[in-house]
Amino acid sequence: MNVIICYDIATTKRRNKIAALLESYGIRANYSVFELDISERDFAFIKAKLTSLIEPKRDKILFYRICKTCLAKSESLGDGKIFAPLDTYV
């Protein structure tokens, strides 16, 4: 599944731990935005791990599931490139 995860984390220490976790599963699209192509099992693990890392009253993490059809219609302006999951390479 393709997922976009973005966050707003209050402290640098928590923010660095979260970024390190997400970088191990996907690519950084922007400073606090990551694109992942992961299994449902990995998604559940990541979500549980992130839940244990945040302070819910101060931090926020958003998860956007992107279907293959929507991903194929995505566009980019400027230097950025659209996420290309491994199973779509030719």
PDB file of N, CA, C and O in Angstrom:
ATOM      1  N   MET A   1       0.840  -1.179   0.000  1.00  0.00           N
ATOM      2  CA  MET A   1       0.000   0.000   0.000  1.00  0.00           C
ATOM      3  C   MET A   1       0.881   1.236   0.000  1.00  0.00           C
ATOM      4  O   MET A   1       1.979   1.230   0.556  1.00  0.00           O
ATOM      5  N   ASN A   2       0.398   2.282  -0.619  1.00  0.00           N
ATOM      6  CA  ASN A   2       1.130   3.548  -0.655  1.00  0.00           C
ATOM      7  C   ASN A   2       0.535   4.465   0.393  1.00  0.00           C
ATOM      8  O   ASN A   2      -0.682   4.618   0.492  1.00  0.00           O
ATOM      9  N   VAL A   3       1.407   5.067   1.165  1.00  0.00           N
ATOM     10  CA  VAL A   3       0.937   5.933   2.233  1.00  0.00           C
ATOM     11  C   VAL A   3       1.839   7.157   2.337  1.00  0.00           C
ATOM     12  O   VAL A   3       3.057   7.070   2.178  1.00  0.00           O
ATOM     13  N   ILE A   4       1.218   8.287   2.605  1.00  0.00           N
ATOM     14  CA  ILE A   4       1.939   9.519   2.887  1.00  0.00           C
ATOM     15  C   ILE A   4       1.782   9.746   4.387  1.00  0.00           C
ATOM     16  O   ILE A   4       0.669   9.723   4.912  1.00  0.00           O
ATOM     17  N   ILE A   5       2.900   9.964   5.072  1.00  0.00           N
ATOM     18  CA  ILE A   5       2.865  10.253   6.498  1.00  0.00           C
ATOM     19  C   ILE A   5       3.536  11.605   6.711  1.00  0.00           C
ATOM     20  O   ILE A   5       4.667  11.828   6.281  1.00  0.00           O
ATOM     21  N   CYS A   6       2.824  12.495   7.378  1.00  0.00           N
ATOM     22  CA  CYS A   6       3.395  13.797   7.688  1.00  0.00           C
ATOM     23  C   CYS A   6       3.165  14.090   9.166  1.00  0.00           C
ATOM     24  O   CYS A   6       2.243  13.564   9.789  1.00  0.00           O
ATOM     25  N   TYR A   7       4.024  14.936   9.703  1.00  0.00           N
ATOM     26  CA  TYR A   7       3.947  15.165  11.139  1.00  0.00           C
ATOM     27  C   TYR A   7       4.292  16.591  11.519  1.00  0.00           C
ATOM     28  O   TYR A   7       4.924  17.332  10.766  1.00  0.00           O
ATOM     29  N   ASP A   8       3.851  16.945  12.718  1.00  0.00           N
ATOM     30  CA  ASP A   8       4.231  18.181  13.378  1.00  0.00           C
ATOM     31  C   ASP A   8       4.563  17.765  14.808  1.00  0.00           C
ATOM     32  O   ASP A   8       3.666  17.506  15.610  1.00  0.00           O
ATOM     33  N   ILE A   9       5.844  17.702  15.121  1.00  0.00           N
ATOM     34  CA  ILE A   9       6.324  17.192  16.402  1.00  0.00           C
ATOM     35  C   ILE A   9       6.991  18.331  17.163  1.00  0.00           C
ATOM     36  O   ILE A   9       7.812  19.061  16.609  1.00  0.00           O
ATOM     37  N   ALA A  10       6.633  18.478  18.433  1.00  0.00           N
ATOM     38  CA  ALA A  10       7.055  19.632  19.224  1.00  0.00           C
ATOM     39  C   ALA A  10       8.540  19.650  19.588  1.00  0.00           C
ATOM     40  O   ALA A  10       9.137  20.725  19.637  1.00  0.00           O
ATOM     41  N   THR A  11       9.148  18.500  19.841  1.00  0.00           N
ATOM     42  CA  THR A  11      10.542  18.514  20.284  1.00  0.00           C
ATOM     43  C   THR A  11      11.465  17.845  19.276  1.00  0.00           C
ATOM     44  O   THR A  11      11.072  16.914  18.573  1.00  0.00           O
ATOM     45  N   THR A  12      12.679  18.329  19.219  1.00  0.00           N
ATOM     46  CA  THR A  12      13.666  17.818  18.265  1.00  0.00           C
ATOM     47  C   THR A  12      13.991  16.352  18.521  1.00  0.00           C
ATOM     48  O   THR A  12      14.124  15.581  17.571  1.00  0.00           O
ATOM     49  N   LYS A  13      14.119  15.955  19.767  1.00  0.00           N
ATOM     50  CA  LYS A  13      14.461  14.568  20.102  1.00  0.00           C
ATOM     51  C   LYS A  13      13.409  13.593  19.565  1.00  0.00           C
ATOM     52  O   LYS A  13      13.757  12.594  18.936  1.00  0.00           O
ATOM     53  N   ARG A  14      12.123  13.878  19.810  1.00  0.00           N
ATOM     54  CA  ARG A  14      11.050  13.006  19.291  1.00  0.00           C
ATOM     55  C   ARG A  14      10.990  13.085  17.770  1.00  0.00           C
ATOM     56  O   ARG A  14      10.803  12.070  17.099  1.00  0.00           O
ATOM     57  N   ARG A  15      11.148  14.279  17.234  1.00  0.00           N
ATOM     58  CA  ARG A  15      11.105  14.468  15.779  1.00  0.00           C
ATOM     59  C   ARG A  15      12.198  13.658  15.089  1.00  0.00           C
ATOM     60  O   ARG A  15      11.947  13.058  14.044  1.00  0.00           O
ATOM     61  N   ASN A  16      13.397  13.629  15.649  1.00  0.00           N
ATOM     62  CA  ASN A  16      14.496  12.848  15.071  1.00  0.00           C
ATOM     63  C   ASN A  16      14.231  11.350  15.123  1.00  0.00           C
ATOM     64  O   ASN A  16      14.551  10.631  14.176  1.00  0.00           O
ATOM     65  N   LYS A  17      13.654  10.876  16.214  1.00  0.00           N
ATOM     66  CA  LYS A  17      13.328   9.443  16.325  1.00  0.00           C
ATOM     67  C   LYS A  17      12.270   9.053  15.291  1.00  0.00           C
ATOM     68  O   LYS A  17      12.359   7.998  14.663  1.00  0.00           O
ATOM     69  N   ILE A  18      11.283   9.908  15.127  1.00  0.00           N
ATOM     70  CA  ILE A  18      10.215   9.634  14.161  1.00  0.00           C
ATOM     71  C   ILE A  18      10.758   9.669  12.738  1.00  0.00           C
ATOM     72  O   ILE A  18      10.426   8.804  11.927  1.00  0.00           O
ATOM     73  N   ALA A  19      11.579  10.645  12.433  1.00  0.00           N
ATOM     74  CA  ALA A  19      12.170  10.741  11.094  1.00  0.00           C
ATOM     75  C   ALA A  19      13.027   9.515  10.797  1.00  0.00           C
ATOM     76  O   ALA A  19      12.970   8.976   9.691  1.00  0.00           O
ATOM     77  N   ALA A  20      13.814   9.070  11.763  1.00  0.00           N
ATOM     78  CA  ALA A  20      14.664   7.892  11.560  1.00  0.00           C
ATOM     79  C   ALA A  20      13.819   6.652  11.282  1.00  0.00           C
ATOM     80  O   ALA A  20      14.154   5.855  10.406  1.00  0.00           O
ATOM     81  N   LEU A  21      12.739   6.489  12.016  1.00  0.00           N
ATOM     82  CA  LEU A  21      11.851   5.348  11.783  1.00  0.00           C
ATOM     83  C   LEU A  21      11.273   5.397  10.374  1.00  0.00           C
ATOM     84  O   LEU A  21      11.313   4.401   9.651  1.00  0.00           O
ATOM     85  N   LEU A  22      10.738   6.544   9.982  1.00  0.00           N
ATOM     86  CA  LEU A  22      10.107   6.662   8.667  1.00  0.00           C
ATOM     87  C   LEU A  22      11.115   6.539   7.530  1.00  0.00           C
ATOM     88  O   LEU A  22      10.791   5.984   6.480  1.00  0.00           O
ATOM     89  N   GLU A  23      12.326   7.045   7.720  1.00  0.00           N
ATOM     90  CA  GLU A  23      13.361   6.905   6.692  1.00  0.00           C
ATOM     91  C   GLU A  23      13.756   5.454   6.475  1.00  0.00           C
ATOM     92  O   GLU A  23      14.242   5.103   5.399  1.00  0.00           O
ATOM     93  N   SER A  24      13.557   4.611   7.468  1.00  0.00           N
ATOM     94  CA  SER A  24      13.897   3.194   7.309  1.00  0.00           C
ATOM     95  C   SER A  24      12.835   2.441   6.508  1.00  0.00           C
ATOM     96  O   SER A  24      13.055   1.294   6.118  1.00  0.00           O
ATOM     97  N   TYR A  25      11.688   3.072   6.259  1.00  0.00           N
ATOM     98  CA  TYR A  25      10.607   2.427   5.510  1.00  0.00           C
ATOM     99  C   TYR A  25      10.261   3.131   4.202  1.00  0.00           C
ATOM    100  O   TYR A  25       9.610   2.540   3.341  1.00  0.00           O
ATOM    101  N   GLY A  26      10.680   4.371   4.041  1.00  0.00           N
ATOM    102  CA  GLY A  26      10.273   5.106   2.851  1.00  0.00           C
ATOM    103  C   GLY A  26      11.245   6.217   2.531  1.00  0.00           C
ATOM    104  O   GLY A  26      12.391   6.226   2.980  1.00  0.00           O
ATOM    105  N   ILE A  27      10.750   7.161   1.736  1.00  0.00           N
ATOM    106  CA  ILE A  27      11.608   8.279   1.332  1.00  0.00           C
ATOM    107  C   ILE A  27      11.013   9.590   1.841  1.00  0.00           C
ATOM    108  O   ILE A  27       9.798   9.731   1.978  1.00  0.00           O
ATOM    109  N   ARG A  28      11.889  10.530   2.111  1.00  0.00           N
ATOM    110  CA  ARG A  28      11.469  11.847   2.575  1.00  0.00           C
ATOM    111  C   ARG A  28      11.089  12.673   1.350  1.00  0.00           C
ATOM    112  O   ARG A  28      11.916  12.907   0.469  1.00  0.00           O
ATOM    113  N   ALA A  29       9.833  13.114   1.301  1.00  0.00           N
ATOM    114  CA  ALA A  29       9.359  13.949   0.199  1.00  0.00           C
ATOM    115  C   ALA A  29       9.557  15.422   0.515  1.00  0.00           C
ATOM    116  O   ALA A  29       9.739  16.246  -0.381  1.00  0.00           O
ATOM    117  N   ASN A  30       9.520  15.735   1.788  1.00  0.00           N
ATOM    118  CA  ASN A  30       9.712  17.091   2.282  1.00  0.00           C
ATOM    119  C   ASN A  30      10.190  16.954   3.714  1.00  0.00           C
ATOM    120  O   ASN A  30      10.296  15.835   4.217  1.00  0.00           O
ATOM    121  N   TYR A  31      10.480  18.052   4.379  1.00  0.00           N
ATOM    122  CA  TYR A  31      11.086  17.957   5.704  1.00  0.00           C
ATOM    123  C   TYR A  31      10.287  17.070   6.659  1.00  0.00           C
ATOM    124  O   TYR A  31      10.876  16.242   7.354  1.00  0.00           O
ATOM    125  N   SER A  32       8.989  17.219   6.711  1.00  0.00           N
ATOM    126  CA  SER A  32       8.177  16.422   7.626  1.00  0.00           C
ATOM    127  C   SER A  32       7.147  15.556   6.894  1.00  0.00           C
ATOM    128  O   SER A  32       6.092  15.239   7.443  1.00  0.00           O
ATOM    129  N   VAL A  33       7.458  15.180   5.661  1.00  0.00           N
ATOM    130  CA  VAL A  33       6.545  14.376   4.841  1.00  0.00           C
ATOM    131  C   VAL A  33       7.313  13.188   4.261  1.00  0.00           C
ATOM    132  O   VAL A  33       8.381  13.349   3.670  1.00  0.00           O
ATOM    133  N   PHE A  34       6.748  11.995   4.441  1.00  0.00           N
ATOM    134  CA  PHE A  34       7.383  10.774   3.942  1.00  0.00           C
ATOM    135  C   PHE A  34       6.414   9.997   3.064  1.00  0.00           C
ATOM    136  O   PHE A  34       5.209   9.971   3.316  1.00  0.00           O
ATOM    137  N   GLU A  35       6.963   9.360   2.022  1.00  0.00           N
ATOM    138  CA  GLU A  35       6.198   8.508   1.114  1.00  0.00           C
ATOM    139  C   GLU A  35       6.669   7.079   1.338  1.00  0.00           C
ATOM    140  O   GLU A  35       7.866   6.794   1.291  1.00  0.00           O
ATOM    141  N   LEU A  36       5.716   6.183   1.581  1.00  0.00           N
ATOM    142  CA  LEU A  36       6.051   4.792   1.861  1.00  0.00           C
ATOM    143  C   LEU A  36       5.250   3.857   0.975  1.00  0.00           C
ATOM    144  O   LEU A  36       4.087   4.122   0.668  1.00  0.00           O
ATOM    145  N   ASP A  37       5.865   2.782   0.573  1.00  0.00           N
ATOM    146  CA  ASP A  37       5.205   1.675  -0.125  1.00  0.00           C
ATOM    147  C   ASP A  37       5.430   0.465   0.777  1.00  0.00           C
ATOM    148  O   ASP A  37       6.487  -0.165   0.727  1.00  0.00           O
ATOM    149  N   ILE A  38       4.434   0.143   1.602  1.00  0.00           N
ATOM    150  CA  ILE A  38       4.598  -0.852   2.655  1.00  0.00           C
ATOM    151  C   ILE A  38       3.420  -1.812   2.713  1.00  0.00           C
ATOM    152  O   ILE A  38       2.371  -1.568   2.117  1.00  0.00           O
ATOM    153  N   SER A  39       3.607  -2.891   3.430  1.00  0.00           N
ATOM    154  CA  SER A  39       2.527  -3.859   3.641  1.00  0.00           C
ATOM    155  C   SER A  39       1.619  -3.369   4.774  1.00  0.00           C
ATOM    156  O   SER A  39       1.987  -2.472   5.533  1.00  0.00           O
ATOM    157  N   GLU A  40       0.441  -3.964   4.874  1.00  0.00           N
ATOM    158  CA  GLU A  40      -0.476  -3.637   5.971  1.00  0.00           C
ATOM    159  C   GLU A  40       0.178  -3.949   7.314  1.00  0.00           C
ATOM    160  O   GLU A  40      -0.012  -3.219   8.286  1.00  0.00           O
ATOM    161  N   ARG A  41       0.946  -5.030   7.364  1.00  0.00           N
ATOM    162  CA  ARG A  41       1.640  -5.422   8.599  1.00  0.00           C
ATOM    163  C   ARG A  41       2.656  -4.350   9.011  1.00  0.00           C
ATOM    164  O   ARG A  41       2.722  -3.970  10.180  1.00  0.00           O
ATOM    165  N   ASP A  42       3.447  -3.867   8.047  1.00  0.00           N
ATOM    166  CA  ASP A  42       4.403  -2.804   8.340  1.00  0.00           C
ATOM    167  C   ASP A  42       3.685  -1.520   8.769  1.00  0.00           C
ATOM    168  O   ASP A  42       4.139  -0.818   9.672  1.00  0.00           O
ATOM    169  N   PHE A  43       2.564  -1.224   8.112  1.00  0.00           N
ATOM    170  CA  PHE A  43       1.795  -0.037   8.470  1.00  0.00           C
ATOM    171  C   PHE A  43       1.339  -0.114   9.921  1.00  0.00           C
ATOM    172  O   PHE A  43       1.459   0.860  10.664  1.00  0.00           O
ATOM    173  N   ALA A  44       0.818  -1.265  10.326  1.00  0.00           N
ATOM    174  CA  ALA A  44       0.368  -1.450  11.713  1.00  0.00           C
ATOM    175  C   ALA A  44       1.533  -1.281  12.688  1.00  0.00           C
ATOM    176  O   ALA A  44       1.386  -0.653  13.736  1.00  0.00           O
ATOM    177  N   PHE A  45       2.697  -1.848  12.335  1.00  0.00           N
ATOM    178  CA  PHE A  45       3.873  -1.724  13.194  1.00  0.00           C
ATOM    179  C   PHE A  45       4.309  -0.261  13.314  1.00  0.00           C
ATOM    180  O   PHE A  45       4.548   0.230  14.417  1.00  0.00           O
ATOM    181  N   ILE A  46       4.409   0.424  12.183  1.00  0.00           N
ATOM    182  CA  ILE A  46       4.844   1.824  12.173  1.00  0.00           C
ATOM    183  C   ILE A  46       3.882   2.686  12.982  1.00  0.00           C
ATOM    184  O   ILE A  46       4.310   3.522  13.778  1.00  0.00           O
ATOM    185  N   LYS A  47       2.594   2.482  12.779  1.00  0.00           N
ATOM    186  CA  LYS A  47       1.591   3.266  13.496  1.00  0.00           C
ATOM    187  C   LYS A  47       1.699   3.042  15.006  1.00  0.00           C
ATOM    188  O   LYS A  47       1.615   3.994  15.781  1.00  0.00           O
ATOM    189  N   ALA A  48       1.883   1.793  15.422  1.00  0.00           N
ATOM    190  CA  ALA A  48       2.034   1.486  16.848  1.00  0.00           C
ATOM    191  C   ALA A  48       3.304   2.120  17.415  1.00  0.00           C
ATOM    192  O   ALA A  48       3.294   2.671  18.515  1.00  0.00           O
ATOM    193  N   LYS A  49       4.387   2.036  16.661  1.00  0.00           N
ATOM    194  CA  LYS A  49       5.654   2.614  17.113  1.00  0.00           C
ATOM    195  C   LYS A  49       5.539   4.133  17.219  1.00  0.00           C
ATOM    196  O   LYS A  49       6.002   4.724  18.195  1.00  0.00           O
ATOM    197  N   LEU A  50       4.932   4.760  16.232  1.00  0.00           N
ATOM    198  CA  LEU A  50       4.755   6.208  16.272  1.00  0.00           C
ATOM    199  C   LEU A  50       3.874   6.625  17.449  1.00  0.00           C
ATOM    200  O   LEU A  50       4.129   7.644  18.092  1.00  0.00           O
ATOM    201  N   THR A  51       2.849   5.841  17.724  1.00  0.00           N
ATOM    202  CA  THR A  51       1.972   6.116  18.859  1.00  0.00           C
ATOM    203  C   THR A  51       2.759   6.135  20.161  1.00  0.00           C
ATOM    204  O   THR A  51       2.504   6.955  21.043  1.00  0.00           O
ATOM    205  N   SER A  52       3.720   5.221  20.272  1.00  0.00           N
ATOM    206  CA  SER A  52       4.526   5.155  21.498  1.00  0.00           C
ATOM    207  C   SER A  52       5.552   6.287  21.591  1.00  0.00           C
ATOM    208  O   SER A  52       6.049   6.581  22.679  1.00  0.00           O
ATOM    209  N   LEU A  53       5.871   6.918  20.473  1.00  0.00           N
ATOM    210  CA  LEU A  53       6.889   7.975  20.458  1.00  0.00           C
ATOM    211  C   LEU A  53       6.338   9.379  20.688  1.00  0.00           C
ATOM    212  O   LEU A  53       7.053  10.253  21.178  1.00  0.00           O
ATOM    213  N   ILE A  54       5.087   9.597  20.342  1.00  0.00           N
ATOM    214  CA  ILE A  54       4.563  10.967  20.392  1.00  0.00           C
ATOM    215  C   ILE A  54       3.981  11.321  21.756  1.00  0.00           C
ATOM    216  O   ILE A  54       3.692  10.463  22.589  1.00  0.00           O
ATOM    217  N   GLU A  55       3.828  12.614  21.937  1.00  0.00           N
ATOM    218  CA  GLU A  55       3.086  13.156  23.071  1.00  0.00           C
ATOM    219  C   GLU A  55       1.778  13.691  22.483  1.00  0.00           C
ATOM    220  O   GLU A  55       1.760  14.778  21.904  1.00  0.00           O
ATOM    221  N   PRO A  56       0.680  12.932  22.629  1.00  0.00           N
ATOM    222  CA  PRO A  56      -0.560  13.236  21.911  1.00  0.00           C
ATOM    223  C   PRO A  56      -1.111  14.656  22.071  1.00  0.00           C
ATOM    224  O   PRO A  56      -1.755  15.169  21.156  1.00  0.00           O
ATOM    225  N   LYS A  57      -0.872  15.287  23.199  1.00  0.00           N
ATOM    226  CA  LYS A  57      -1.409  16.635  23.396  1.00  0.00           C
ATOM    227  C   LYS A  57      -0.569  17.719  22.721  1.00  0.00           C
ATOM    228  O   LYS A  57      -1.012  18.861  22.599  1.00  0.00           O
ATOM    229  N   ARG A  58       0.646  17.364  22.282  1.00  0.00           N
ATOM    230  CA  ARG A  58       1.533  18.353  21.657  1.00  0.00           C
ATOM    231  C   ARG A  58       1.908  18.021  20.216  1.00  0.00           C
ATOM    232  O   ARG A  58       2.266  18.916  19.450  1.00  0.00           O
ATOM    233  N   ASP A  59       1.831  16.750  19.839  1.00  0.00           N
ATOM    234  CA  ASP A  59       2.289  16.293  18.525  1.00  0.00           C
ATOM    235  C   ASP A  59       1.119  15.846  17.659  1.00  0.00           C
ATOM    236  O   ASP A  59       0.032  15.545  18.152  1.00  0.00           O
ATOM    237  N   LYS A  60       1.374  15.811  16.349  1.00  0.00           N
ATOM    238  CA  LYS A  60       0.348  15.334  15.413  1.00  0.00           C
ATOM    239  C   LYS A  60       1.034  14.580  14.274  1.00  0.00           C
ATOM    240  O   LYS A  60       2.036  15.035  13.722  1.00  0.00           O
ATOM    241  N   ILE A  61       0.469  13.416  13.934  1.00  0.00           N
ATOM    242  CA  ILE A  61       0.941  12.648  12.777  1.00  0.00           C
ATOM    243  C   ILE A  61      -0.289  12.316  11.931  1.00  0.00           C
ATOM    244  O   ILE A  61      -1.301  11.845  12.448  1.00  0.00           O
ATOM    245  N   LEU A  62      -0.189  12.566  10.631  1.00  0.00           N
ATOM    246  CA  LEU A  62      -1.280  12.297   9.700  1.00  0.00           C
ATOM    247  C   LEU A  62      -0.876  11.182   8.741  1.00  0.00           C
ATOM    248  O   LEU A  62       0.267  11.129   8.286  1.00  0.00           O
ATOM    249  N   PHE A  63      -1.821  10.294   8.436  1.00  0.00           N
ATOM    250  CA  PHE A  63      -1.607   9.176   7.520  1.00  0.00           C
ATOM    251  C   PHE A  63      -2.588   9.308   6.357  1.00  0.00           C
ATOM    252  O   PHE A  63      -3.797   9.404   6.568  1.00  0.00           O
ATOM    253  N   TYR A  64      -2.071   9.313   5.141  1.00  0.00           N
ATOM    254  CA  TYR A  64      -2.904   9.385   3.944  1.00  0.00           C
ATOM    255  C   TYR A  64      -2.623   8.156   3.085  1.00  0.00           C
ATOM    256  O   TYR A  64      -1.523   8.001   2.552  1.00  0.00           O
ATOM    257  N   ARG A  65      -3.609   7.295   2.954  1.00  0.00           N
ATOM    258  CA  ARG A  65      -3.467   6.136   2.074  1.00  0.00           C
ATOM    259  C   ARG A  65      -3.740   6.597   0.644  1.00  0.00           C
ATOM    260  O   ARG A  65      -4.726   7.286   0.386  1.00  0.00           O
ATOM    261  N   ILE A  66      -2.874   6.219  -0.271  1.00  0.00           N
ATOM    262  CA  ILE A  66      -2.990   6.646  -1.660  1.00  0.00           C
ATOM    263  C   ILE A  66      -3.191   5.412  -2.535  1.00  0.00           C
ATOM    264  O   ILE A  66      -2.328   4.535  -2.579  1.00  0.00           O
ATOM    265  N   CYS A  67      -4.323   5.342  -3.229  1.00  0.00           N
ATOM    266  CA  CYS A  67      -4.565   4.196  -4.099  1.00  0.00           C
ATOM    267  C   CYS A  67      -3.682   4.289  -5.350  1.00  0.00           C
ATOM    268  O   CYS A  67      -3.207   5.370  -5.698  1.00  0.00           O
ATOM    269  N   LYS A  68      -3.470   3.181  -6.005  1.00  0.00           N
ATOM    270  CA  LYS A  68      -2.595   3.144  -7.193  1.00  0.00           C
ATOM    271  C   LYS A  68      -3.118   4.063  -8.297  1.00  0.00           C
ATOM    272  O   LYS A  68      -2.332   4.698  -9.001  1.00  0.00           O
ATOM    273  N   THR A  69      -4.437   4.134  -8.451  1.00  0.00           N
ATOM    274  CA  THR A  69      -5.026   4.992  -9.476  1.00  0.00           C
ATOM    275  C   THR A  69      -4.727   6.459  -9.186  1.00  0.00           C
ATOM    276  O   THR A  69      -4.347   7.216 -10.079  1.00  0.00           O
ATOM    277  N   CYS A  70      -4.902   6.848  -7.935  1.00  0.00           N
ATOM    278  CA  CYS A  70      -4.623   8.248  -7.548  1.00  0.00           C
ATOM    279  C   CYS A  70      -3.141   8.553  -7.661  1.00  0.00           C
ATOM    280  O   CYS A  70      -2.762   9.642  -8.094  1.00  0.00           O
ATOM    281  N   LEU A  71      -2.300   7.606  -7.278  1.00  0.00           N
ATOM    282  CA  LEU A  71      -0.859   7.808  -7.369  1.00  0.00           C
ATOM    283  C   LEU A  71      -0.437   8.037  -8.816  1.00  0.00           C
ATOM    284  O   LEU A  71       0.422   8.874  -9.094  1.00  0.00           O
ATOM    285  N   ALA A  72      -1.043   7.294  -9.733  1.00  0.00           N
ATOM    286  CA  ALA A  72      -0.710   7.428 -11.151  1.00  0.00           C
ATOM    287  C   ALA A  72      -1.112   8.801 -11.704  1.00  0.00           C
ATOM    288  O   ALA A  72      -0.542   9.259 -12.694  1.00  0.00           O
ATOM    289  N   LYS A  73      -2.085   9.453 -11.074  1.00  0.00           N
ATOM    290  CA  LYS A  73      -2.550  10.768 -11.531  1.00  0.00           C
ATOM    291  C   LYS A  73      -1.840  11.924 -10.824  1.00  0.00           C
ATOM    292  O   LYS A  73      -2.131  13.088 -11.100  1.00  0.00           O
ATOM    293  N   SER A  74      -0.923  11.617  -9.923  1.00  0.00           N
ATOM    294  CA  SER A  74      -0.222  12.651  -9.168  1.00  0.00           C
ATOM    295  C   SER A  74       0.681  13.473 -10.075  1.00  0.00           C
ATOM    296  O   SER A  74       1.174  12.982 -11.091  1.00  0.00           O
ATOM    297  N   GLU A  75       0.889  14.723  -9.700  1.00  0.00           N
ATOM    298  CA  GLU A  75       1.727  15.627 -10.478  1.00  0.00           C
ATOM    299  C   GLU A  75       2.703  16.345  -9.563  1.00  0.00           C
ATOM    300  O   GLU A  75       2.510  16.399  -8.348  1.00  0.00           O
ATOM    301  N   SER A  76       3.741  16.889 -10.150  1.00  0.00           N
ATOM    302  CA  SER A  76       4.738  17.632  -9.399  1.00  0.00           C
ATOM    303  C   SER A  76       5.142  18.879 -10.174  1.00  0.00           C
ATOM    304  O   SER A  76       5.220  18.863 -11.402  1.00  0.00           O
ATOM    305  N   LEU A  77       5.396  19.951  -9.448  1.00  0.00           N
ATOM    306  CA  LEU A  77       5.928  21.170 -10.042  1.00  0.00           C
ATOM    307  C   LEU A  77       7.290  21.435  -9.423  1.00  0.00           C
ATOM    308  O   LEU A  77       7.498  21.149  -8.244  1.00  0.00           O
ATOM    309  N   GLY A  78       8.194  21.961 -10.176  1.00  0.00           N
ATOM    310  CA  GLY A  78       9.508  22.272  -9.637  1.00  0.00           C
ATOM    311  C   GLY A  78      10.412  21.059  -9.591  1.00  0.00           C
ATOM    312  O   GLY A  78      10.291  20.141 -10.402  1.00  0.00           O
ATOM    313  N   ASP A  79      11.317  21.069  -8.633  1.00  0.00           N
ATOM    314  CA  ASP A  79      12.369  20.062  -8.541  1.00  0.00           C
ATOM    315  C   ASP A  79      11.890  18.714  -8.009  1.00  0.00           C
ATOM    316  O   ASP A  79      12.586  17.714  -8.183  1.00  0.00           O
ATOM    317  N   GLY A  80      10.735  18.656  -7.372  1.00  0.00           N
ATOM    318  CA  GLY A  80      10.262  17.425  -6.757  1.00  0.00           C
ATOM    319  C   GLY A  80       9.853  16.373  -7.768  1.00  0.00           C
ATOM    320  O   GLY A  80       9.457  16.684  -8.892  1.00  0.00           O
ATOM    321  N   LYS A  81       9.954  15.131  -7.350  1.00  0.00           N
ATOM    322  CA  LYS A  81       9.515  14.012  -8.180  1.00  0.00           C
ATOM    323  C   LYS A  81       8.401  13.269  -7.454  1.00  0.00           C
ATOM    324  O   LYS A  81       8.367  13.222  -6.225  1.00  0.00           O
ATOM    325  N   ILE A  82       7.503  12.699  -8.219  1.00  0.00           N
ATOM    326  CA  ILE A  82       6.416  11.907  -7.657  1.00  0.00           C
ATOM    327  C   ILE A  82       6.959  10.556  -7.213  1.00  0.00           C
ATOM    328  O   ILE A  82       7.779   9.940  -7.893  1.00  0.00           O
ATOM    329  N   PHE A  83       6.489  10.121  -6.072  1.00  0.00           N
ATOM    330  CA  PHE A  83       6.861   8.823  -5.515  1.00  0.00           C
ATOM    331  C   PHE A  83       6.552   7.713  -6.518  1.00  0.00           C
ATOM    332  O   PHE A  83       5.459   7.674  -7.084  1.00  0.00           O
ATOM    333  N   ALA A  84       7.498   6.821  -6.737  1.00  0.00           N
ATOM    334  CA  ALA A  84       7.320   5.685  -7.647  1.00  0.00           C
ATOM    335  C   ALA A  84       7.588   4.394  -6.884  1.00  0.00           C
ATOM    336  O   ALA A  84       8.742   3.992  -6.736  1.00  0.00           O
ATOM    337  N   PRO A  85       6.515   3.729  -6.388  1.00  0.00           N
ATOM    338  CA  PRO A  85       6.713   2.472  -5.664  1.00  0.00           C
ATOM    339  C   PRO A  85       7.462   1.460  -6.518  1.00  0.00           C
ATOM    340  O   PRO A  85       7.381   1.492  -7.746  1.00  0.00           O
ATOM    341  N   LEU A  86       8.177   0.576  -5.874  1.00  0.00           N
ATOM    342  CA  LEU A  86       9.009  -0.402  -6.586  1.00  0.00           C
ATOM    343  C   LEU A  86       8.230  -1.279  -7.549  1.00  0.00           C
ATOM    344  O   LEU A  86       8.751  -1.650  -8.600  1.00  0.00           O
ATOM    345  N   ASP A  87       6.972  -1.623  -7.207  1.00  0.00           N
ATOM    346  CA  ASP A  87       6.231  -2.519  -8.086  1.00  0.00           C
ATOM    347  C   ASP A  87       5.735  -1.844  -9.353  1.00  0.00           C
ATOM    348  O   ASP A  87       5.123  -2.505 -10.192  1.00  0.00           O
ATOM    349  N   THR A  88       5.979  -0.542  -9.523  1.00  0.00           N
ATOM    350  CA  THR A  88       5.545   0.138 -10.744  1.00  0.00           C
ATOM    351  C   THR A  88       6.699   0.416 -11.695  1.00  0.00           C
ATOM    352  O   THR A  88       6.483   0.994 -12.760  1.00  0.00           O
ATOM    353  N   TYR A  89       7.918   0.022 -11.343  1.00  0.00           N
ATOM    354  CA  TYR A  89       9.045   0.226 -12.250  1.00  0.00           C
ATOM    355  C   TYR A  89       8.936  -0.702 -13.450  1.00  0.00           C
ATOM    356  O   TYR A  89       8.479  -1.839 -13.329  1.00  0.00           O
ATOM    357  N   VAL A  90       9.363  -0.207 -14.615  1.00  0.00           N
ATOM    358  CA  VAL A  90       9.330  -1.004 -15.844  1.00  0.00           C
ATOM    359  C   VAL A  90      10.727  -1.406 -16.195  1.00  0.00           C
ATOM    360  O   VAL A  90      10.940  -2.087 -17.198  1.00  0.00           O
TER     361      VAL A  90
END
